[in-house]
Amino acid sequence: MANDSDLEKTEQPSQRRLDQAREEGQVARSRELSTFSVLMAGGAGLWFLGQDMTRQLIKLLQDGLTLNADTVRHPEEMIQRLYDLTVQAAYALMPLLLLLLLVALFSPMLLDGWLFTLKSLQPNFSRMDPLEGIKRMFSSHGLIELGKGLAKAIVVGGAGAWAIWHHREAVLMLAGMPLNVALAQMGQLVWGAFLAIMGGMLLVVLVDVPFQLWEHNKRLMMTREEVRQEARESEGDPQVKSRIRSMQRAMARRRMMSKVATADVVVTNPTHFAVALRYQENAMRAPIVVAKGSQLVAARIRELALEHQVPILEAPPLARALYTHTELEQSIPEALYVAVAEVLAYAWQLRRHDLGGGPVPLQPARLPVPPELDPENRMSTS
């Protein structure tokens, strides 16, 4: 049961899945929105440019049907005349055609923005399989598209039929009107029918756009296994990452252990914690921690200190405070300056004694460690 649920597409598409689909040209698109935008742009263009464009086309028609004696005697000039009239007609229609071209290019971007990819142009021979084509025709998607087509035909056709039926008396009266009046009246009727049809198209668009967005999202839905696989690919395999972190910790520990030999003193708990301190009077503002650890790491620090003859001092409160409140290569807290100064003085006296000079120094007792810095003291108090 768990495996079956992992194979069901129940998860929302990730951003990576959306980006990959976009790179392959899979974005939400609504043909109804594009058709509506182009028709509305054409209607607006005719509304604002129609009068001037009609005047130019009427003049071109009059010029084209007017022949003079020179043109009749020289038929070869007819071709040049036809070319000139065609160019003038193209100039007259150019503003409307450019408007329609721009709207046709940019209306698909209303849903998912600009997209340019060549992957969708690559040949896909699997789509040429007739069996697959039949399956697509009778699939749920094909049935939905068929229903959309029928609904659009009913809505748009019904709007157009209503507009004609509503103005049926005005349409019948056109036959008895003078030509110029009939043309003006017919233009008004056509414009009213156009608005009615656009109203029906708007209803289709308001239904189709949310449906296309929902269908696109559904098509990109992911299974739980796909989500886990994507996480492994993007973030790395957890086992590999754990291994890398383990190796990094081991390398950091080796670097830390190599600095024990440079320490001036190692403060211990004596067995639970060990902290190696180093101080250079003219180079450092305060002593720094070059190594610290607990349990096995603390034992290894003590072994290295013995190998390199680094003084070791058992001072449990100070060792606990240093281990808890310091970081590697960082200065010790100001509250521990006095205690650490006594420890360093003892270490330097011990080194001088080992080199053959001076009495055996006494180990400092009752080092001034603030109670609030000692974890064990805080635990006993609480």
C-alpha positions as CSV (number, residue, x, y, z in Angstrom):
1,M,0.0,0.0,0.0
2,A,2.8,2.4,0.8
3,N,4.5,1.7,-2.5
4,D,1.2,2.4,-4.4
5,S,0.7,5.7,-2.6
6,D,4.3,6.7,-3.4
7,L,3.5,6.2,-7.1
8,E,0.4,8.4,-7.1
9,K,0.8,12.0,-8.2
10,T,-0.4,13.7,-5.1
11,E,2.4,16.3,-4.5
12,Q,2.4,19.8,-6.0
13,P,5.2,20.4,-8.6
14,S,8.4,21.8,-7.2
15,Q,10.0,24.9,-8.6
16,R,12.6,22.7,-10.3
17,R,9.9,20.7,-12.0
18,L,8.2,23.9,-13.2
19,D,11.5,25.3,-14.5
20,Q,12.3,22.1,-16.4
21,A,8.8,22.0,-17.9
22,R,9.3,25.6,-19.0
23,E,12.6,24.9,-20.6
24,E,10.9,22.1,-22.6
25,G,8.1,24.5,-23.7
26,Q,5.5,23.1,-21.4
27,V,3.6,26.1,-20.1
28,A,-0.1,27.0,-19.6
29,R,-1.6,28.4,-22.7
30,S,-5.2,29.3,-23.6
31,R,-6.1,29.4,-27.3
32,E,-9.4,30.9,-26.4
33,L,-7.7,33.8,-24.7
34,S,-5.5,34.4,-27.7
35,T,-8.5,34.3,-30.1
36,F,-10.4,36.7,-27.9
37,S,-7.5,39.1,-27.7
38,V,-6.9,39.1,-31.5
39,L,-10.7,39.6,-32.2
40,M,-10.9,42.4,-29.6
41,A,-7.8,44.0,-31.1
42,G,-9.3,43.7,-34.6
43,G,-12.5,45.3,-33.4
44,A,-10.7,48.1,-31.6
45,G,-8.5,48.7,-34.7
46,L,-11.5,48.9,-37.0
47,W,-13.3,51.3,-34.5
48,F,-10.4,53.7,-34.4
49,L,-8.8,53.2,-37.8
50,G,-11.8,52.0,-39.9
51,Q,-13.0,55.4,-41.1
52,D,-9.6,56.5,-42.5
53,M,-8.9,53.0,-43.8
54,T,-12.3,52.8,-45.5
55,R,-11.7,56.1,-47.2
56,Q,-8.3,55.0,-48.5
57,L,-9.7,51.7,-49.8
58,I,-12.6,53.4,-51.5
59,K,-10.2,55.8,-53.3
60,L,-8.1,52.9,-54.3
61,L,-11.1,51.1,-55.7
62,Q,-12.2,54.1,-57.7
63,D,-8.7,54.6,-59.0
64,G,-8.5,50.9,-60.0
65,L,-11.7,51.0,-61.9
66,T,-10.9,54.3,-63.7
67,L,-9.1,53.7,-67.1
68,N,-7.7,56.4,-69.3
69,A,-6.9,56.3,-73.0
70,D,-3.1,55.9,-72.5
71,T,-3.6,52.8,-70.3
72,V,-5.9,51.2,-72.9
73,R,-3.4,51.8,-75.7
74,H,-0.5,50.5,-73.5
75,P,-1.7,47.3,-71.8
76,E,1.8,46.7,-70.3
77,E,1.2,49.6,-68.0
78,M,-1.6,47.7,-66.4
79,I,0.8,45.5,-64.5
80,Q,2.7,48.5,-63.1
81,R,-0.7,50.1,-62.2
82,L,-1.8,46.9,-60.4
83,Y,1.5,46.9,-58.5
84,D,1.1,50.5,-57.4
85,L,-2.5,49.9,-56.2
86,T,-1.4,46.8,-54.3
87,V,1.3,48.7,-52.5
88,Q,-1.1,51.5,-51.6
89,A,-3.6,48.9,-50.3
90,A,-0.9,47.3,-48.2
91,Y,0.0,50.7,-46.7
92,A,-3.7,51.4,-45.9
93,L,-4.1,48.0,-44.1
94,M,-0.6,48.0,-42.5
95,P,-1.7,49.7,-39.1
96,L,-4.4,47.1,-38.6
97,L,-2.3,44.2,-39.7
98,L,0.6,45.3,-37.4
99,L,-1.8,45.6,-34.5
100,L,-3.2,42.1,-35.0
101,L,0.4,40.7,-35.4
102,L,1.6,42.2,-32.1
103,V,-1.5,41.0,-30.2
104,A,-1.2,37.5,-31.7
105,L,2.5,37.4,-30.6
106,F,2.0,38.8,-27.1
107,S,-1.4,37.4,-26.1
108,P,0.0,33.9,-25.3
109,M,2.3,35.6,-22.7
110,L,-0.6,36.7,-20.6
111,L,-0.7,33.4,-18.7
112,D,3.0,32.3,-18.3
113,G,5.0,35.2,-19.6
114,W,7.7,35.2,-22.4
115,L,9.1,31.9,-23.4
116,F,11.5,31.1,-26.2
117,T,12.7,27.5,-26.7
118,L,13.6,25.3,-29.6
119,K,12.9,22.0,-27.8
120,S,9.2,22.2,-28.8
121,L,10.3,22.4,-32.5
122,Q,12.3,19.2,-32.3
123,P,10.7,16.3,-34.2
124,N,8.8,13.8,-32.0
125,F,8.1,10.7,-34.1
126,S,6.1,9.1,-31.2
127,R,3.3,11.6,-31.9
128,M,3.1,10.2,-35.5
129,D,2.0,6.8,-34.1
130,P,-1.7,6.4,-35.3
131,L,-2.6,4.2,-32.3
132,E,-1.3,6.9,-29.9
133,G,-3.3,9.4,-31.9
134,I,-6.5,7.4,-31.6
135,K,-5.9,7.0,-27.9
136,R,-5.5,10.8,-27.5
137,M,-8.7,11.4,-29.5
138,F,-10.7,9.2,-27.1
139,S,-8.8,10.1,-23.9
140,S,-10.2,12.2,-21.1
141,H,-8.3,15.2,-22.5
142,G,-9.8,14.7,-25.9
143,L,-13.3,14.4,-24.5
144,I,-12.8,17.6,-22.5
145,E,-11.5,19.5,-25.6
146,L,-14.6,18.2,-27.6
147,G,-16.9,19.4,-24.8
148,K,-15.1,22.8,-24.8
149,G,-15.5,23.1,-28.6
150,L,-19.2,22.3,-28.4
151,A,-19.8,24.7,-25.5
152,K,-17.9,27.4,-27.4
153,A,-19.9,26.8,-30.5
154,I,-23.2,27.0,-28.5
155,V,-22.2,30.1,-26.5
156,V,-20.7,32.1,-29.4
157,G,-23.2,30.8,-31.9
158,G,-26.1,31.6,-29.5
159,A,-24.8,35.1,-28.9
160,G,-24.6,35.7,-32.6
161,A,-28.0,34.2,-33.2
162,W,-29.5,36.3,-30.4
163,A,-28.0,39.5,-31.9
164,I,-29.4,38.7,-35.4
165,W,-32.8,37.8,-34.0
166,H,-33.0,40.8,-31.8
167,H,-32.3,43.1,-34.8
168,R,-34.2,41.0,-37.4
169,E,-36.6,43.9,-38.2
170,A,-33.7,46.3,-38.8
171,V,-32.0,43.6,-41.1
172,L,-35.2,43.2,-43.2
173,M,-35.5,47.0,-43.6
174,L,-32.0,47.2,-45.1
175,A,-33.4,46.2,-48.5
176,G,-35.6,49.3,-48.8
177,M,-32.9,51.8,-47.8
178,P,-30.6,53.8,-50.0
179,L,-27.2,52.2,-50.5
180,N,-25.2,54.7,-48.3
181,V,-27.8,54.6,-45.5
182,A,-28.0,50.8,-45.7
183,L,-24.3,50.5,-45.4
184,A,-24.1,52.7,-42.4
185,Q,-27.1,50.8,-40.8
186,M,-25.5,47.5,-41.6
187,G,-22.2,48.6,-40.0
188,Q,-24.1,49.4,-36.7
189,L,-25.8,46.0,-36.8
190,V,-22.5,44.2,-37.5
191,W,-20.9,46.0,-34.6
192,G,-23.7,45.1,-32.3
193,A,-23.4,41.4,-33.3
194,F,-19.7,41.6,-32.8
195,L,-20.1,42.8,-29.3
196,A,-22.6,40.1,-28.5
197,I,-20.2,37.4,-29.9
198,M,-17.3,38.9,-27.9
199,G,-19.5,38.7,-24.7
200,G,-20.0,35.0,-25.4
201,M,-16.2,34.6,-26.1
202,L,-15.5,36.4,-22.8
203,L,-17.5,33.8,-20.9
204,V,-15.5,31.0,-22.7
205,V,-12.2,32.7,-21.7
206,L,-13.2,33.1,-18.1
207,V,-13.8,29.4,-17.9
208,D,-10.9,28.2,-20.1
209,V,-8.1,30.2,-18.4
210,P,-8.6,28.7,-14.9
211,F,-9.0,25.3,-16.5
212,Q,-5.8,25.6,-18.4
213,L,-3.9,26.6,-15.3
214,W,-5.4,23.7,-13.3
215,E,-4.7,21.2,-16.1
216,H,-1.1,22.4,-16.5
217,N,-0.5,22.1,-12.7
218,K,-2.1,18.7,-12.7
219,R,0.0,17.5,-15.6
220,L,3.2,18.4,-13.6
221,M,2.0,16.9,-10.3
222,M,4.7,14.7,-8.7
223,T,4.7,11.4,-6.8
224,R,6.3,11.2,-3.4
225,E,9.1,9.1,-4.9
226,E,9.8,11.8,-7.5
227,V,9.9,14.4,-4.7
228,R,12.4,12.3,-2.8
229,Q,14.5,11.6,-5.9
230,E,14.6,15.3,-6.7
231,A,15.7,16.1,-3.2
232,R,18.5,13.6,-3.5
233,E,19.6,15.1,-6.8
234,S,19.4,18.7,-5.7
235,E,20.7,18.4,-2.2
236,G,22.8,15.2,-2.5
237,D,22.4,11.7,-1.1
238,P,22.0,11.9,2.7
239,Q,24.5,9.0,3.1
240,V,27.0,10.7,0.9
241,K,26.5,14.0,2.7
242,S,26.9,12.3,6.1
243,R,30.1,10.7,4.8
244,I,31.4,14.1,3.6
245,R,30.6,15.7,6.9
246,S,32.3,12.9,8.8
247,M,35.5,13.3,6.6
248,Q,35.4,17.1,7.2
249,R,35.1,16.6,10.9
250,A,38.0,14.1,10.8
251,M,40.2,16.6,8.9
252,A,39.3,19.4,11.2
253,R,40.2,17.2,14.2
254,R,43.6,16.3,12.7
255,R,44.3,20.0,12.1
256,M,43.3,20.8,15.7
257,M,45.5,18.0,17.0
258,S,48.5,19.2,15.1
259,K,48.3,22.5,17.0
260,V,48.5,20.8,20.5
261,A,52.3,20.8,20.1
262,T,52.2,24.6,19.9
263,A,50.2,25.1,23.1
264,D,51.6,26.6,26.3
265,V,49.4,24.5,28.6
266,V,46.6,22.0,28.6
267,V,43.8,22.4,31.2
268,T,41.9,19.1,32.0
269,N,38.9,18.0,34.0
270,P,40.9,15.6,34.4
271,T,39.3,13.0,32.2
272,H,36.2,14.5,30.7
273,F,37.5,17.6,29.1
274,A,40.8,19.0,27.8
275,V,41.5,22.5,26.5
276,A,44.9,23.6,25.0
277,L,45.8,27.2,25.4
278,R,48.4,29.3,23.7
279,Y,49.5,32.9,24.3
280,Q,52.1,35.2,22.6
281,E,52.6,38.3,24.5
282,N,53.4,40.7,21.6
283,A,51.1,39.1,19.0
284,M,47.9,38.3,20.9
285,R,45.4,40.4,22.8
286,A,44.5,37.4,25.0
287,P,45.2,33.7,25.1
288,I,43.4,31.6,22.5
289,V,42.1,28.1,22.4
290,V,44.0,25.9,19.9
291,A,42.4,22.6,20.7
292,K,39.6,21.3,22.9
293,G,37.6,18.1,23.3
294,S,35.8,15.7,25.5
295,Q,36.1,12.0,26.3
296,L,38.3,10.3,23.7
297,V,39.3,13.5,22.0
298,A,40.3,14.9,25.5
299,A,42.4,11.7,26.1
300,R,44.1,12.2,22.7
301,I,44.9,15.8,23.5
302,R,46.5,14.7,26.8
303,E,48.6,12.1,25.0
304,L,49.9,14.6,22.4
305,A,50.6,17.1,25.2
306,L,52.8,14.5,27.0
307,E,54.5,13.6,23.7
308,H,55.5,17.2,23.1
309,Q,56.1,18.1,26.7
310,V,53.3,20.5,27.0
311,P,52.4,21.2,30.7
312,I,49.1,19.7,31.8
313,L,47.1,21.2,34.7
314,E,44.1,19.6,36.3
315,A,41.6,22.3,37.0
316,P,38.1,20.9,36.6
317,P,36.0,24.2,36.9
318,L,38.3,26.1,34.6
319,A,38.4,23.2,32.1
320,R,34.6,23.0,32.0
321,A,34.2,26.8,31.6
322,L,36.8,26.9,28.8
323,Y,35.2,24.0,27.0
324,T,31.7,25.4,27.2
325,H,32.4,29.1,26.5
326,T,35.2,29.2,24.0
327,E,35.7,28.4,20.3
328,L,38.7,27.2,18.4
329,E,41.2,29.9,17.4
330,Q,39.2,32.4,19.5
331,S,40.2,34.4,22.6
332,I,39.0,33.3,26.0
333,P,36.3,35.3,27.8
334,E,37.4,38.3,29.8
335,A,35.9,36.7,33.0
336,L,38.6,34.0,32.8
337,Y,41.6,36.2,32.2
338,V,42.8,36.1,35.8
339,A,42.4,32.3,36.1
340,V,44.1,31.6,32.8
341,A,46.9,34.1,33.7
342,E,47.7,32.0,36.8
343,V,47.7,28.8,34.8
344,L,50.1,30.3,32.2
345,A,52.4,31.6,34.9
346,Y,52.5,28.1,36.4
347,A,53.2,26.5,33.0
348,W,56.1,28.9,32.3
349,Q,57.6,28.3,35.7
350,L,57.3,24.6,35.2
351,R,59.1,24.8,31.8
352,R,61.9,26.9,33.4
353,H,62.2,24.2,36.1
354,D,62.3,21.4,33.6
355,L,65.1,23.3,31.8
356,G,67.1,23.2,35.0
357,G,66.4,26.4,36.7
358,G,64.3,27.6,39.7
359,P,62.3,25.7,42.3
360,V,59.4,23.4,41.5
361,P,56.3,25.6,41.2
362,L,53.2,25.0,43.2
363,Q,50.0,24.1,41.2
364,P,47.5,27.0,41.5
365,A,44.6,26.1,43.7
366,R,41.1,27.6,43.8
367,L,41.3,29.4,40.5
368,P,38.9,32.4,40.3
369,V,36.3,30.9,37.9
370,P,33.0,32.8,38.0
371,P,30.2,30.4,39.1
372,E,28.0,31.3,36.2
373,L,30.6,30.1,33.7
374,D,30.9,26.6,35.3
375,P,28.2,24.4,33.8
376,E,28.3,21.9,36.7
377,N,27.8,24.8,39.2
378,R,24.8,26.0,37.2
379,M,23.3,22.5,37.1
380,S,23.7,22.0,40.9
381,T,22.2,25.5,41.6
382,S,19.1,24.8,39.4
